[in-house]
Amino acid sequence: MASGRGFCVDLSGLTFIDVGGLRALVSAAAALHDGGGDHVLTLRSAPPHVRRLLQLTGWYQTPGLHLQAQTHPG
């Protein structure tokens, strides 16, 4: 889904992603950022294993990548 300043990818149904798939998302975020402006790739509803991979690799700090905060059901 496109937003005003980039794209949003909903990962709520994701059950598996390898490092290559995650690298593709991170590379897309970096390319959006390098393209100019404040464009970002937002990862929404990222499962815990995806958040952990981003932390382990340090890719969560990639310019142009926004990891949307987890919402906890009430």
Secondary structure, DSSP 8 states (H G I E B T S, - for coil): -EETTEEEEE-TT-----HHHHHHHHHHHHHHHHTSTT-EEEEES--HHHHHHHHHHTGGG-TTEEE-------
